[in-house]
Amino acid sequence: MGGKRLPGAQLGAGLFPSATPCEPRSCTRWAGGQVGRGSGIALFFFHLCIIFPLSFRVYGPAESQSVVFGDVCPLLTSLLDGYNVCVMAYGQTGSGKSYTMLGPHSKGGESHSDMGIVPRAVEELFRLISENPPSPEVEVSVVEVYNNDIVDLLAKDSPAVTSGAKREVTAAGDARKEAAPPTCKAVGSASELLRLVRGGLQHRARLPTLVHEDSSRSHLIVTVTVTTALGPDSAGKSPAVLNPPTGAGRKSSVCGPARPPRPPEPAGRAEQACATLQLVDLAGSECAGVSGATGPALRETSWINRSLAALADVLGALSEHRGHVPYRNSRLTHLLQDSLGGDAKFLVLLCVSPSQKHVAQTLQGLGFGTRARQVERGQARRRPRSRTGAV
Ligand SMILES: Nc1ncnc2c1ncn2[C@@H]1O[C@H](COP(=O)(O)OP(=O)(O)OP(=O)(O)O)[C@@H](O)[C@H]1O
């Protein structure tokens, strides 16, 4: 992925010494870790949890996907230990978010070395599960936030599935109204899960723009839920180790905030621990004048930028400890509320271009990273155990 170096495109080099200039398309990826009690400046791959206090990292254009995944990998162990985890890619359109999260999916012929964070995380999750039998129950949902509407990409009757990815622009939803919970499919292997994600991706809204020939027009959120049934002697032990087998009777269900309570468990299997992994590929911030968006595409651009602004507002409110955090100003922040302001381990990969041409968008992205680093949260917490399975 090495990009041609651009003399003079030194943006950020003073602030971030290991930054390497590159072509816009082969982004410079920055990694940083920060923990709940966030201090320090800025950026990139910020990490609101207790594992990598005050560390952050900058990836140059020559870094491989596997190196980037190296900073994500420990979070999978945390997931099986009962923590909620969120990994999010942020950046301007064309800066490499989808490549980093999903791999070069649109070009086909993906090699293993190009695989993005989503397939790597899923494979690692099932590898860890196989090392600690019996297996927990794993479910997946795939949704996109498109024009402030939540589109269920696994639902057979969703507009995206019935009319295709190039669907008509739909009316924007009211973020204050509760959305129906998305389809959640139970899966027993990494390949099964990734098949569902790939199927959902086929229906994601995409459009060629002047900046990016295959631009995502929606925020993609893949949610993997790991539910562990705990026996009566489970106190103090890892959920992944303690969970009884759940292979039989897997079926589609619904998940998310409005999940209905499960029926009572039989004696001795009453307690459950549930942890979620959210993998988020945001749509790219975009200047309509540069991307050439008009008509419905302009409306998409407007909603993308508004929802990203709402995300920045939420981080601003959290960093300033304001009494009211405006999660409900957008579907995106509403969906991510638990990860942004809750007790999840939260990692953001900021993709930036140091090309002079994109300086305004790059500065805007770095400002987002700075704001995110200023958020102070407490330590990430393991999910409490519940008698009903809803935590
Ligand atoms: N690290 C990289 N190495 C090689 N190619 C890359 C890299 N990052 C991005 N690309 C290529 O650059 C192009 C744009 O990347 P990508 O689709 O990931 O951008 P994006 O940020 O998701 O854009 P948008 O927000 O518009 O969807 C793609 O063709 C992708 O394959």
Ligand as a Chemical Component Dictionary entry (heavy atoms), coordinates in Angstrom:
data_LIG
# 
_chem_comp.id                   LIG 
_chem_comp.type                 NON-POLYMER 
_chem_comp.pdbx_formal_charge   0 
_chem_comp.three_letter_code    LIG 
# 
loop_
_chem_comp_atom.comp_id 
_chem_comp_atom.atom_id 
_chem_comp_atom.alt_atom_id 
_chem_comp_atom.type_symbol 
_chem_comp_atom.charge 
_chem_comp_atom.model_Cartn_x 
_chem_comp_atom.model_Cartn_y 
_chem_comp_atom.model_Cartn_z 
_chem_comp_atom.pdbx_ordinal 
LIG N1  N1  N 0 -3.771  1.320 2.956  1  
LIG C1  C1  C 0 -4.164  1.175 1.686  2  
LIG N2  N2  N 0 -3.461  0.422 0.808  3  
LIG C2  C2  C 0 -3.871  0.262 -0.459 4  
LIG N3  N3  N 0 -4.968  0.816 -0.976 5  
LIG C3  C3  C 0 -5.694  1.564 -0.146 6  
LIG C4  C4  C 0 -5.341  1.790 1.220  7  
LIG N4  N4  N 0 -6.247  2.587 1.784  8  
LIG C5  C5  C 0 -7.136  2.849 0.809  9  
LIG N5  N5  N 0 -6.813  2.244 -0.345 10 
LIG C6  C6  C 0 -7.543  2.327 -1.613 11 
LIG O1  O1  O 0 -8.018  3.661 -1.740 12 
LIG C7  C7  C 0 -9.355  3.683 -2.222 13 
LIG C8  C8  C 0 -10.244 4.410 -1.204 14 
LIG O2  O2  O 0 -10.256 3.657 0.005  15 
LIG P1  P1  P 0 -11.592 3.366 0.825  16 
LIG O3  O3  O 0 -12.682 2.863 -0.045 17 
LIG O4  O4  O 0 -11.220 2.519 1.972  18 
LIG O5  O5  O 0 -11.940 4.855 1.294  19 
LIG P2  P2  P 0 -13.039 5.329 2.351  20 
LIG O6  O6  O 0 -12.358 6.183 3.346  21 
LIG O7  O7  O 0 -13.791 4.168 2.905  22 
LIG O8  O8  O 0 -13.966 6.214 1.413  23 
LIG P3  P3  P 0 -15.522 6.564 1.584  24 
LIG O9  O9  O 0 -15.692 7.222 2.901  25 
LIG O10 O10 O 0 -15.817 7.488 0.436  26 
LIG O11 O11 O 0 -16.288 5.284 1.461  27 
LIG C9  C9  C 0 -9.783  2.254 -2.444 28 
LIG O12 O12 O 0 -9.577  1.930 -3.790 29 
LIG C10 C10 C 0 -8.821  1.461 -1.554 30 
LIG O13 O13 O 0 -8.628  0.156 -2.051 31 
# 
loop_
_chem_comp_bond.comp_id 
_chem_comp_bond.atom_id_1 
_chem_comp_bond.atom_id_2 
_chem_comp_bond.value_order 
_chem_comp_bond.pdbx_ordinal 
LIG N1  C1  SING 1  
LIG C1  N2  SING 2  
LIG C1  C4  DOUB 3  
LIG N2  C2  DOUB 4  
LIG C2  N3  SING 5  
LIG N3  C3  DOUB 6  
LIG C3  C4  SING 7  
LIG C3  N5  SING 8  
LIG C4  N4  SING 9  
LIG N4  C5  DOUB 10 
LIG C5  N5  SING 11 
LIG N5  C6  SING 12 
LIG C6  O1  SING 13 
LIG C6  C10 SING 14 
LIG O1  C7  SING 15 
LIG C7  C8  SING 16 
LIG C7  C9  SING 17 
LIG C8  O2  SING 18 
LIG O2  P1  SING 19 
LIG P1  O3  DOUB 20 
LIG P1  O4  SING 21 
LIG P1  O5  SING 22 
LIG O5  P2  SING 23 
LIG P2  O6  DOUB 24 
LIG P2  O7  SING 25 
LIG P2  O8  SING 26 
LIG O8  P3  SING 27 
LIG P3  O9  DOUB 28 
LIG P3  O10 SING 29 
LIG P3  O11 SING 30 
LIG C9  O12 SING 31 
LIG C9  C10 SING 32 
LIG C10 O13 SING 33 
# 
